Amino acid sequence: MTSKIHSMTGFSRQEGSDPQSNWSWEIKSVNGRNLDQRVRLASGYEDLEAKVRQALPRHFARGNFQITLSVNRLAAPTKLAINQEVLAQLSEVMEQLEGSLDLAAPRVDGLLALKGVLEVVEAEEEPEAIAARNQAIAEDLERALLSLLEMRAVEGARLHDLIQSRLDEIEHQVEKAVASAATQPAALRARLERQLAELLEAKPPVPEERLAQELALLGVKADVREELDRLTAHVAAARELLATGGAIGRKLDFLCQEFNRETNTLCSKSADVELTRIGLTLKAVIEQLREQVQNIE
């Protein structure tokens, strides 16, 4: 079955080019509580930032994103241009020398040969070419986002399997706890009778009202079935979330807190070595589950 959950970790790179330039988008994403964006664009392409910030939420719900656009300009078309300022200065010099020296009028080729008069300059690009490049770069941004989405989905499928295995182990440990002698009615009754005997033998005698309170408290502490029932319910809720899919990371994180709360209570109530051992194993597995859940969108 295809996983319906996504990881928050991924990387994508998309390259493109035209006759004047080549460019590349790089997008990295890691865990994050919200949808956070850091955008770095090549000089002259700052107007694309609005497109980036609008496009990201269409595909992703959570994560820290670093988006970078690099653009490398290739050899640009050139043209010859006359430096009018230098030419004007030469004209003034010629006028000053005309009356004092017997000089022939300068030839055009001679003027153009003088340093600084004729320059090679970069030709201005046509607006249509610039618009076409910007459109191509924007389309490559969308391709990069889709590639990142696919990578996060692949990683999400791996996380799905890992989380299912952790839930299986939690379920197995809960079953062991339910089957434990410490949770059986006879064991509970024996434990209560033993504790009651200790209270009755106390010196000075425990008042009846206090005795009733202590008995009620002992009864609550001795019975861990409610915690085990809740753990079973949390496993079912987690499986349902995995089946539903979508941005379920926060909900699963909340369930991990609930898993921990019930397990801590189980350990604090336990007066049996085997049940305590089961509780500690549960805590270790729940921590492994939480580490995986932190990666889910």
C-alpha positions in Angstrom: 0.0 0.0 0.0 1.3 3.5 -0.9 2.1 5.7 2.1 0.0 8.8 2.6 2.4 10.6 4.8 5.4 12.7 3.9 8.7 13.3 5.6 9.9 16.9 6.2 13.4 16.0 5.0 14.4 16.3 1.4 16.6 17.9 -1.3 16.0 18.7 -5.0 18.0 20.4 -7.7 16.7 21.7 -11.1 18.9 23.1 -13.8 18.0 25.0 -17.0 19.6 27.2 -19.6 19.0 29.4 -22.7 21.6 30.9 -25.2 22.6 33.7 -22.8 22.4 32.0 -19.3 22.2 28.9 -17.3 20.6 28.5 -13.9 19.9 26.1 -11.1 17.4 25.9 -8.2 18.4 24.1 -5.0 15.8 23.4 -2.4 16.6 21.8 1.0 14.0 21.0 3.7 14.4 19.8 7.2 12.1 19.4 10.3 10.2 22.4 11.5 7.2 23.3 13.6 5.7 25.5 10.9 6.3 26.4 7.2 9.5 28.5 7.3 11.2 29.8 4.2 14.7 31.2 3.6 15.0 32.4 0.0 18.3 33.5 -1.7 18.0 34.6 -5.3 20.6 35.7 -7.8 21.0 39.4 -8.3 18.5 40.8 -10.7 15.9 38.0 -10.0 14.6 39.4 -6.7 11.1 39.7 -8.2 10.8 35.9 -8.2 10.7 35.8 -4.4 7.0 36.4 -4.4 6.5 33.4 -6.7 8.6 31.2 -4.4 6.6 32.2 -1.3 3.3 31.6 -3.1 4.3 28.3 -4.6 5.7 26.6 -1.5 2.4 26.4 0.6 0.7 24.8 -2.4 2.8 21.7 -2.0 3.9 21.6 1.7 2.4 22.2 5.1 5.5 22.1 7.4 9.2 22.2 7.4 12.2 24.6 7.3 13.0 25.3 3.6 16.1 26.9 2.1 15.6 27.9 -1.5 18.5 29.1 -3.7 18.5 30.3 -7.3 21.9 30.6 -9.0 22.2 32.2 -12.4 25.4 32.2 -14.6 25.5 34.6 -17.5 27.2 33.2 -20.6 29.0 35.2 -23.2 26.6 38.0 -24.0 26.1 39.4 -27.5 28.2 42.5 -28.1 28.1 45.6 -30.4 30.4 48.4 -31.4 29.6 51.9 -30.0 31.3 55.3 -30.3 32.2 57.0 -27.1 30.7 60.4 -27.8 32.4 62.0 -24.8 35.9 61.0 -25.9 35.1 62.0 -29.5 33.9 65.5 -28.3 37.1 66.0 -26.4 39.2 65.1 -29.5 37.2 67.6 -31.6 38.0 70.4 -29.1 41.7 69.5 -29.3 41.6 69.5 -33.1 40.0 73.0 -33.1 42.7 74.3 -30.8 45.4 72.9 -33.0 43.9 74.0 -36.3 45.0 77.6 -36.1 48.5 77.0 -34.9 49.6 73.9 -36.9 49.4 73.1 -40.5 47.6 69.8 -40.2 45.5 67.8 -42.5 42.0 67.1 -41.5 41.7 63.8 -39.5 40.4 60.8 -41.4 37.5 58.8 -39.9 39.5 55.6 -39.7 42.2 57.5 -37.9 39.8 58.8 -35.3 38.2 55.4 -34.8 41.7 53.9 -34.3 42.3 56.2 -31.3 42.0 54.5 -28.0 38.7 55.0 -26.3 36.8 56.3 -29.3 35.4 52.9 -30.4 34.2 50.5 -27.7 32.8 47.0 -27.6 29.8 47.0 -25.3 27.3 44.4 -24.3 24.1 44.5 -26.4 20.9 45.0 -24.5 18.7 42.0 -24.5 15.3 42.2 -26.0 12.5 42.3 -23.4 10.9 39.2 -25.0 14.1 37.2 -24.3 14.2 38.4 -20.7 10.5 37.5 -20.2 11.1 34.1 -21.7 14.0 33.4 -19.4 12.1 34.4 -16.3 9.2 32.2 -17.4 11.6 29.2 -17.9 13.2 29.8 -14.4 9.7 30.0 -12.8 8.7 26.7 -14.5 12.0 25.1 -13.3 11.1 26.2 -9.7 7.8 24.2 -10.0 9.7 21.2 -11.2 12.1 21.5 -8.3 9.2 21.7 -5.9 7.6 18.6 -7.4 10.9 16.7 -7.2 11.2 17.6 -3.6 7.6 16.6 -2.9 8.4 13.2 -4.5 11.5 12.7 -2.4 9.6 13.6 0.8 6.9 11.1 -0.1 9.5 8.3 -0.6 11.0 9.1 2.8 7.5 9.2 4.2 6.9 5.7 3.0 10.0 4.5 4.9 8.8 6.4 8.0 5.4 4.8 7.7 6.9 1.3 7.9 9.2 2.3 10.8 6.3 3.8 12.8 4.1 0.8 12.1 6.8 -1.5 13.5 7.1 0.6 16.6 3.3 0.5 17.1 3.5 -3.3 16.7 6.1 -3.4 19.5 4.1 -1.2 21.8 1.0 -3.4 21.2 3.1 -6.5 21.9 4.4 -5.0 25.2 0.9 -4.0 26.2 -0.3 -7.6 25.6 2.5 -8.9 27.8 1.5 -6.4 30.5 -2.1 -7.5 30.3 -1.0 -11.2 30.6 1.3 -10.4 33.5 0.4 -12.0 36.8 0.7 -8.6 38.4 -2.4 -7.4 36.5 -4.6 -10.4 37.3 -7.5 -10.1 39.8 -6.1 -12.7 42.2 -2.7 -10.9 42.3 -4.4 -7.6 42.8 -6.5 -9.0 45.6 -3.5 -10.6 47.3 -1.6 -7.4 47.1 -4.5 -5.4 48.6 -4.9 -7.9 51.4 -1.2 -7.7 52.2 -1.3 -3.9 52.3 -4.5 -3.9 54.4 -2.9 -6.2 56.9 0.0 -3.8 57.2 -2.4 -0.9 57.8 -4.3 -2.9 60.5 -1.2 -3.8 62.3 0.1 -0.2 62.4 0.8 1.4 65.8 -1.1 3.4 66.7 -4.1 2.0 64.9 -5.2 3.8 61.7 -8.6 5.6 62.2 -11.4 4.0 60.2 -11.9 7.1 58.0 -8.2 7.2 57.2 -8.2 3.4 56.6 -11.0 3.8 54.0 -9.0 6.5 52.3 -5.9 4.4 52.2 -7.8 1.4 50.9 -9.3 3.5 48.1 -5.9 4.8 47.2 -4.3 1.4 47.3 -7.0 0.1 45.0 -6.3 2.8 42.4 -2.6 2.3 42.6 -2.8 -1.4 42.3 -4.9 -1.5 39.2 -3.1 -0.6 35.9 -5.8 -1.9 33.6 -7.0 1.6 32.8 -3.5 2.7 31.6 -3.2 -0.4 29.5 -6.6 0.2 27.9 -5.5 3.8 27.1 -2.3 2.6 25.5 -4.3 0.2 23.3 -6.6 3.0 22.3 -3.6 5.3 21.5 -2.1 2.6 19.2 -5.5 2.3 17.4 -5.6 6.1 17.0 -2.1 6.2 15.6 -2.9 3.5 13.1 -6.0 5.4 12.0 -3.9 8.6 11.5 -1.4 6.7 9.4 -4.3 5.3 7.3 -5.8 8.8 6.9 -2.5 10.4 5.9 -1.9 14.1 5.2 -0.1 16.5 7.6 -0.5 14.4 10.7 2.9 15.0 12.3 1.6 17.3 15.1 -1.2 14.8 16.0 1.2 11.9 16.1 3.5 14.0 18.3 0.6 14.6 20.7 -0.1 10.9 20.8 3.5 10.2 21.7 3.1 12.5 24.7 0.0 10.5 25.7 1.9 7.2 25.3 4.6 8.6 27.6 2.1 9.8 30.2 0.3 6.4 30.4 3.6 4.5 30.5 5.0 6.7 33.3 1.8 6.1 35.3 2.2 2.3 34.7 5.7 2.3 36.0 4.9 4.4 39.0 2.0 2.1 40.0 4.0 -1.1 39.4 5.1 -3.1 42.4 6.1 -6.1 40.2 9.6 -6.6 38.7 8.2 -8.0 35.4 5.6 -5.3 35.0 8.3 -2.7 35.7 10.5 -4.2 33.1 7.7 -4.1 30.5 7.1 -0.4 31.4 10.7 0.4 30.8 10.7 -1.4 27.5 7.6 0.6 26.5 9.4 3.9 27.4 12.3 3.0 25.1 10.0 2.0 22.2 7.9 5.1 22.6 11.1 7.3 22.5 12.0 5.6 19.2 8.5 6.3 17.9 8.8 9.9 18.9 12.1 10.3 17.1 10.5 9.0 13.9 7.4 11.1 14.3 9.5 14.3 14.6 10.3 13.8 10.9 6.7 13.6 9.7 5.0 16.6 8.0 
